[in-house]
Amino acid sequence: MIKRLVVWIAIFMIAVLPTAFTAPSDSDSSGLDNMFLGNQQVALDVLENILGATDDHGNQFVALSEAEIKMGQSILENLGYNCGGIDGILGPNTQQALRTFQRDRREISGRAIPDMKLTTPEILINIPEYTLSLFEQGKIIRQFDIAVGTPYEQTPTGNFSIFSKIENPTWYPGSNFSDQTPVPPGPDNPLGTRWMEFVPNYGIHGTNKDWDISYPVSGGCIRMHDIEARELYRSVPISTPVVVVYETMRIIEKSDGLYLKVFPDIYQKNTSTQERIQELYEPFAAAGYKMIQQNVILSKEGNEVYEVKIAVKPNVNSVGRSPYNSKQQGTL
């Protein structure tokens, strides 16, 4: 009983302290929030007590309750060990994750592992570009094509975070649908096989209509190719930051100079202005680039993506910034 005290304290916290944990509707799973994860020693103690739980015959794991298994899975997933989901079932993936954690612990001197870091990826979505970029430590590690909201049901912009993840979700039609019958998981489900919610009723999800990616066709959600939604789902835990911007222009560095890339203004926000070009250009000017034209002529065609060369400087070092000005997108 004493040996498992830390585990039961953590389980008690789930029940009585909702601010200590999040509870996504991912098959009734529970995810740790940043406050709890910040206390690394508590998380490590919970896992060590789970690893030490045996029955009267010394058999490992068999004496664990469903609540204890979910707790361990939640911690392991947030530490980067793949359990295959948080379902309270001590399957082969969870057992392997526990043993890998146990092995890693043995290789590190000292019990507390004071230098352990719980890193979180970050997501940047640019609506007019129809792209979702996955960042780690400020660098893009993966980029996905997406579909976004229509001009009448626009995707919200701002700084958010993923607070719910669901595998094989059920789709519940919105109030604008005459047929309110829920669609269960399966090939007819418009959410595909994965749901990651970042604003109430708005999420990043798969689709059963791959052909509409790279168009403004959704009710405000972010649609992805379903196979890529599953890949993203595995990469992002609960609390992953999601920054959604509306940028119709960005500057690209090439070997012969700077190019302004312009995207369609699908929501008619009129953001492609000379003033915005100057804001995007400022960090490159500081690096020594010289503009070849003060007023960039922008195409009047509304549905094309095009590039215009705007500056030169031989042998300039790369500025190495995020694709968008941090003043608008927030910190990534």
Summary of the structure (lengths in Angstrom):
residues: 332
radius of gyration: 23.7
end to end distance: 44.6
largest distance: 80.2
contacts: 951
relative contact order: 0.11
helix: 27%
strand: 24%
